[in-house]
Amino acid sequence: MERGLFPLDRQLALKDKHWSEGVAQQAVRLSGLLPFEQAAEVLAELGQIAISTGSVWQLSAKWGEQIKAQEEARQEQAKAIPAVPRRGERVEGVAPRLGVAMDGVLIYIRGEEWKELKSGCVFEVEPRSVVDKQTGERMEVGHAVRNSYVGYLGGPEVFGERLWAEAQRRGWTAAADSEVIGDGAVWIWNLAGEHFYTSLQVVDWYHGVEHLARAAGLVHGEGTPGARRWLKKQETVLYQGDAAKIAQSLTEIAQGKSESGAELLKEATYFEHNKRRMDYLEMRAAGWVIGSGMIESGGKQFKARFVGPGMRWSRSGAERLIPIRAEIMSHRFDQCWQSVYNSPPN
């Protein structure tokens, strides 16, 4: 059963068998990709390694704790590093521009029910030549590449420290410029202000359009031709960076809507509060990323491992597996393994 598998107090009751480094490494890697039972089956069928589901879990618990401890050590070290980037300085192997994105997904914790796993992504901003759909002109557009991820099951304060540590690991203070992408949630901008306060702030374009679509349904009726026409027109206004105009229009419309007026005012407030983060035309022209596909992908990858039929996690079990999953998603599990395997025991 995929339920974090055994309680902590049963770990020592499992048979203590010494596994080679290679077997341990592959068992831990597979535990970050597949349910423990399936990981054991893969090792048996493809590697001809007779290993129980419990042993796979035991190995992932042991080494997941080590990876988690290493992550916490980097977090403590990063606290002493100032967030102000040294403009213009370059470090070999680091892109001139870096970005971070944040979001959250829900996983089920036994005794707590659904809890938010906050996920963060650090990425390089790479310009690529494309034809702009709005103007028809060819332009250099920023794309998120070489993504790395962190995850944290808990509040924003510690998560922000973890993400800042990852940003430092990627050379954040040596980047010429940087950006933060989010969906408009207050906790995201609070963390941006605390750790990434010199960075450009961007509300993900697709979340902005989702709010426009919600407003269109309130104004003209959900799914009606009038709502579709209004949405198409307002998308152009939003893309041109005039979120303030949208906010003003929604405020005026709300005054004549007795039933939907309050909801329209909420949408107006959303655009008014985020107007400086929605100058999409200029951001795109300047080569910045305006979509949050990289963090949406990260959330889906976390969910693929932690959310599924019968998956009910203990908090400690999830917390040990999250960093394993994050290192796999970041394409650096082997590097991480060598670091923790060769480190002195705690």
C-alpha positions as CSV (number, residue, x, y, z in Angstrom):
1,M,0.0,0.0,0.0
2,E,1.2,3.5,-0.8
3,R,0.7,5.2,2.5
4,G,4.1,6.5,3.4
5,L,4.5,2.9,3.8
6,F,5.2,2.1,7.5
7,P,5.1,4.2,10.6
8,L,8.5,5.5,11.8
9,D,8.4,3.2,14.9
10,R,8.4,0.2,12.6
11,Q,11.5,1.1,10.6
12,L,13.9,-0.5,13.0
13,A,11.7,-3.7,13.0
14,L,12.5,-4.2,9.3
15,K,15.3,-6.6,8.5
16,D,18.6,-4.7,8.5
17,K,20.2,-5.9,5.2
18,H,23.3,-4.2,3.8
19,W,22.7,-3.2,0.2
20,S,25.5,-2.2,-2.2
21,E,25.7,1.5,-3.2
22,G,24.5,0.8,-6.7
23,V,21.4,-1.0,-5.4
24,A,20.7,1.6,-2.8
25,Q,21.1,4.4,-5.4
26,Q,18.7,2.8,-7.9
27,A,16.1,1.9,-5.2
28,V,16.1,5.5,-4.0
29,R,15.9,6.9,-7.5
30,L,13.0,4.6,-8.4
31,S,11.2,5.5,-5.1
32,G,11.1,9.1,-6.3
33,L,9.6,8.0,-9.6
34,L,7.2,5.2,-8.7
35,P,5.2,3.8,-5.8
36,F,7.5,1.7,-3.6
37,E,5.9,-1.6,-4.7
38,Q,6.4,-0.8,-8.4
39,A,10.0,0.3,-7.7
40,A,10.7,-3.1,-6.1
41,E,9.1,-4.9,-9.1
42,V,11.3,-2.9,-11.6
43,L,14.4,-3.8,-9.6
44,A,13.4,-7.5,-9.7
45,E,12.4,-7.7,-13.3
46,L,15.0,-5.5,-14.9
47,G,17.9,-5.6,-12.5
48,Q,17.3,-9.2,-11.2
49,I,17.6,-7.8,-7.7
50,A,15.4,-9.5,-5.1
51,I,14.3,-6.6,-2.8
52,S,11.1,-6.2,-0.8
53,T,8.8,-3.2,-0.9
54,G,9.7,-2.5,2.7
55,S,13.4,-2.5,1.9
56,V,12.8,0.1,-0.9
57,W,10.9,2.2,1.5
58,Q,13.6,1.8,4.2
59,L,16.3,2.9,1.7
60,S,14.3,5.9,0.5
61,A,13.6,6.9,4.1
62,K,17.2,6.7,5.1
63,W,18.7,8.6,2.1
64,G,15.7,10.9,1.8
65,E,16.5,12.1,5.3
66,Q,20.1,12.7,4.3
67,I,19.1,14.7,1.2
68,K,16.6,16.7,3.3
69,A,19.4,17.5,5.8
70,Q,21.7,18.6,3.1
71,E,18.9,20.9,1.7
72,E,18.4,22.3,5.2
73,A,22.1,23.0,5.5
74,R,22.1,25.0,2.2
75,Q,19.0,26.9,3.5
76,E,20.9,28.0,6.6
77,Q,24.0,29.0,4.6
78,A,21.8,31.1,2.2
79,K,20.4,33.1,5.0
80,A,23.7,35.0,5.3
81,I,23.7,35.9,1.6
82,P,22.2,39.3,0.7
83,A,19.5,39.3,-2.0
84,V,20.8,42.3,-3.9
85,P,22.4,41.1,-7.1
86,R,25.7,42.4,-8.2
87,R,24.5,44.0,-11.5
88,G,26.6,43.3,-14.5
89,E,28.8,40.6,-12.9
90,R,29.0,37.3,-14.7
91,V,29.8,33.9,-13.4
92,E,30.9,31.1,-15.9
93,G,28.0,28.8,-16.6
94,V,25.3,31.1,-15.2
95,A,22.8,32.8,-17.6
96,P,22.6,36.6,-17.7
97,R,19.0,36.3,-16.6
98,L,17.4,34.0,-14.0
99,G,13.9,33.6,-12.8
100,V,11.8,31.9,-10.1
101,A,8.2,30.8,-10.1
102,M,6.0,29.6,-7.3
103,D,2.8,27.6,-6.9
104,G,1.2,24.9,-4.7
105,V,-0.5,21.5,-5.1
106,L,-2.5,19.5,-2.5
107,I,-1.4,16.1,-1.2
108,Y,-3.1,13.9,1.4
109,I,-1.5,13.7,4.8
110,R,-2.8,11.1,7.3
111,G,-4.5,12.8,10.2
112,E,-4.3,16.2,8.5
113,E,-6.2,15.6,5.3
114,W,-5.3,17.7,2.2
115,K,-2.3,19.9,2.7
116,E,-0.4,22.2,0.3
117,L,2.9,21.2,-1.0
118,K,4.5,24.4,-2.1
119,S,6.7,24.1,-5.2
120,G,9.3,26.5,-6.5
121,C,11.2,26.6,-9.8
122,V,14.5,28.4,-10.6
123,F,15.1,28.8,-14.3
124,E,17.3,30.5,-16.8
125,V,15.7,33.0,-19.2
126,E,16.8,32.1,-22.8
127,P,15.7,34.3,-25.7
128,R,14.2,32.5,-28.8
129,S,13.0,34.0,-32.0
130,V,9.2,33.5,-32.6
131,V,6.3,35.1,-34.5
132,D,4.2,37.1,-32.1
133,K,0.5,36.0,-32.4
134,Q,-0.8,39.4,-31.5
135,T,1.3,41.5,-33.8
136,G,2.5,39.0,-36.5
137,E,6.0,40.3,-36.1
138,R,9.1,38.2,-35.4
139,M,10.6,38.9,-32.0
140,E,12.9,37.5,-29.4
141,V,10.8,35.9,-26.6
142,G,12.1,34.6,-23.3
143,H,11.8,30.9,-22.5
144,A,12.4,29.1,-19.2
145,V,15.2,26.5,-19.6
146,R,17.3,24.4,-17.3
147,N,14.7,24.3,-14.6
148,S,15.4,23.1,-11.1
149,Y,12.8,22.5,-8.4
150,V,12.2,22.6,-4.6
151,G,9.2,21.5,-2.6
152,Y,8.1,22.1,0.9
153,L,5.2,20.7,2.9
154,G,4.4,23.7,5.1
155,G,4.1,27.4,5.4
156,P,5.6,30.1,3.1
157,E,8.3,31.3,5.4
158,V,10.5,28.1,5.3
159,F,9.5,27.5,1.7
160,G,10.8,30.9,0.8
161,E,14.1,30.1,2.5
162,R,14.4,26.9,0.6
163,L,13.7,28.6,-2.7
164,W,16.2,31.4,-1.9
165,A,18.8,28.7,-1.2
166,E,18.1,27.1,-4.5
167,A,18.4,30.4,-6.3
168,Q,21.7,31.0,-4.6
169,R,22.8,27.6,-5.7
170,R,22.0,28.6,-9.3
171,G,24.0,31.9,-9.0
172,W,21.2,34.3,-8.4
173,T,23.3,37.2,-7.1
174,A,25.6,37.0,-10.2
175,A,22.6,37.3,-12.6
176,A,22.4,40.6,-14.6
177,D,18.6,40.6,-14.1
178,S,15.9,38.4,-12.7
179,E,12.1,37.9,-12.5
180,V,9.5,36.3,-10.3
181,I,6.4,34.7,-11.8
182,G,3.3,33.9,-9.8
183,D,-0.5,33.6,-10.1
184,G,-1.3,36.6,-8.0
185,A,-1.5,34.9,-4.6
186,V,-0.5,37.3,-1.8
187,W,2.0,34.8,-0.2
188,I,4.0,34.7,-3.5
189,W,4.4,38.4,-3.7
190,N,5.3,38.6,0.0
191,L,8.1,36.1,-0.6
192,A,9.2,38.0,-3.7
193,G,9.4,41.1,-1.6
194,E,11.4,39.4,1.1
195,H,13.9,37.4,-0.9
196,F,13.7,38.6,-4.5
197,Y,12.9,42.3,-4.0
198,T,15.1,43.6,-6.9
199,S,13.4,41.3,-9.4
200,L,10.8,42.1,-12.0
201,Q,7.4,40.7,-10.8
202,V,5.1,39.0,-13.4
203,V,1.6,37.7,-13.0
204,D,1.4,34.6,-15.2
205,W,-0.4,35.5,-18.4
206,Y,-2.7,32.5,-18.3
207,H,-3.9,33.2,-14.8
208,G,-4.6,36.8,-15.9
209,V,-6.7,35.5,-18.8
210,E,-8.5,33.1,-16.4
211,H,-9.6,36.1,-14.3
212,L,-10.7,37.9,-17.5
213,A,-12.8,34.8,-18.5
214,R,-14.4,34.8,-15.0
215,A,-15.2,38.4,-15.4
216,A,-16.6,37.9,-18.9
217,G,-19.0,35.3,-17.5
218,L,-20.2,37.7,-14.8
219,V,-20.7,40.5,-17.3
220,H,-22.4,38.6,-20.1
221,G,-23.3,35.2,-18.8
222,E,-20.9,32.2,-18.8
223,G,-20.4,30.6,-22.2
224,T,-22.5,33.2,-24.1
225,P,-21.4,34.8,-27.4
226,G,-21.3,38.1,-25.7
227,A,-18.9,36.8,-23.1
228,R,-16.6,35.4,-25.8
229,R,-16.5,38.7,-27.7
230,W,-15.9,40.7,-24.5
231,L,-13.1,38.3,-23.5
232,K,-11.4,38.5,-26.8
233,K,-11.4,42.3,-26.8
234,Q,-10.2,42.5,-23.2
235,E,-7.4,40.0,-23.8
236,T,-5.9,42.6,-26.3
237,V,-6.2,45.3,-23.7
238,L,-4.5,43.1,-21.1
239,Y,-1.7,42.1,-23.4
240,Q,-1.0,45.8,-24.2
241,G,-0.4,46.3,-20.5
242,D,-3.5,48.2,-19.5
243,A,-4.8,46.2,-16.6
244,A,-5.8,49.5,-14.9
245,K,-8.3,50.1,-17.7
246,I,-9.8,46.7,-17.2
247,A,-10.1,47.3,-13.4
248,Q,-11.8,50.6,-14.0
249,S,-14.2,49.1,-16.6
250,L,-15.1,46.3,-14.2
251,T,-15.7,48.7,-11.4
252,E,-18.1,50.7,-13.5
253,I,-20.0,47.6,-14.7
254,A,-20.3,46.3,-11.2
255,Q,-22.3,49.3,-10.1
256,G,-25.1,48.2,-12.4
257,K,-25.0,44.5,-11.4
258,S,-27.0,43.8,-8.2
259,E,-26.3,40.0,-8.2
260,S,-22.8,39.8,-9.6
261,G,-21.5,43.2,-8.5
262,A,-19.5,42.0,-5.5
263,E,-17.7,39.3,-7.6
264,L,-17.0,41.8,-10.4
265,L,-15.4,44.2,-7.8
266,K,-13.2,41.3,-6.6
267,E,-11.9,40.9,-10.2
268,A,-11.5,44.6,-10.6
269,T,-9.4,44.6,-7.4
270,Y,-7.2,41.7,-8.8
271,F,-6.3,43.7,-11.9
272,E,-5.8,46.9,-10.0
273,H,-3.5,45.4,-7.4
274,N,-1.5,43.5,-10.1
275,K,-1.4,46.2,-12.8
276,R,2.4,46.8,-12.5
277,R,2.9,43.0,-12.9
278,M,0.9,42.8,-16.1
279,D,2.7,44.9,-18.6
280,Y,2.9,41.9,-20.9
281,L,3.7,43.6,-24.2
282,E,6.8,45.4,-22.9
283,M,7.8,42.3,-20.9
284,R,7.7,40.1,-23.9
285,A,9.5,42.7,-26.0
286,A,12.2,42.9,-23.4
287,G,12.7,39.1,-23.6
288,W,11.1,38.1,-20.3
289,V,9.0,34.9,-19.6
290,I,5.4,35.8,-19.0
291,G,3.9,32.3,-18.6
292,S,4.2,29.9,-15.7
293,G,4.5,26.6,-17.7
294,M,7.6,25.7,-15.9
295,I,6.0,25.7,-12.4
296,E,2.7,24.2,-13.7
297,S,4.9,21.3,-15.0
298,G,6.6,21.1,-11.6
299,G,3.3,20.9,-9.8
300,K,2.1,18.1,-12.1
301,Q,5.4,16.2,-11.5
302,F,5.0,16.4,-7.8
303,K,1.4,15.3,-8.0
304,A,2.3,12.4,-10.2
305,R,4.3,10.9,-7.3
306,F,2.3,12.0,-4.3
307,V,-1.4,12.0,-5.5
308,G,-2.9,8.8,-6.8
309,P,-5.3,5.9,-5.8
310,G,-4.6,4.9,-2.2
311,M,-1.9,7.4,-1.6
312,R,-2.1,8.5,2.0
313,W,1.2,9.9,3.4
314,S,2.6,10.3,6.8
315,R,4.0,13.8,7.2
316,S,7.5,12.4,7.9
317,G,7.3,10.0,4.9
318,A,6.3,12.8,2.5
319,E,8.9,15.2,3.8
320,R,11.7,12.6,3.2
321,L,10.5,11.8,-0.3
322,I,9.9,15.4,-1.5
323,P,13.6,16.3,-1.9
324,I,14.3,13.0,-3.7
325,R,11.5,13.8,-6.2
326,A,12.8,17.4,-6.5
327,E,16.3,16.3,-7.4
328,I,15.0,13.9,-10.0
329,M,12.8,16.6,-11.5
330,S,15.9,18.9,-11.5
331,H,17.9,16.2,-13.5
332,R,20.7,16.1,-10.9
333,F,19.9,13.0,-8.8
334,D,23.2,11.3,-9.5
335,Q,25.1,14.5,-8.4
336,C,23.0,14.7,-5.3
337,W,23.5,11.0,-4.5
338,Q,27.3,11.2,-4.7
339,S,27.2,14.2,-2.4
340,V,25.1,12.6,0.3
341,Y,26.5,9.1,0.0
342,N,30.1,10.3,0.5
343,S,29.2,12.8,3.2
344,P,30.1,12.0,6.8
345,P,27.1,10.4,8.6
346,N,24.9,12.8,10.8
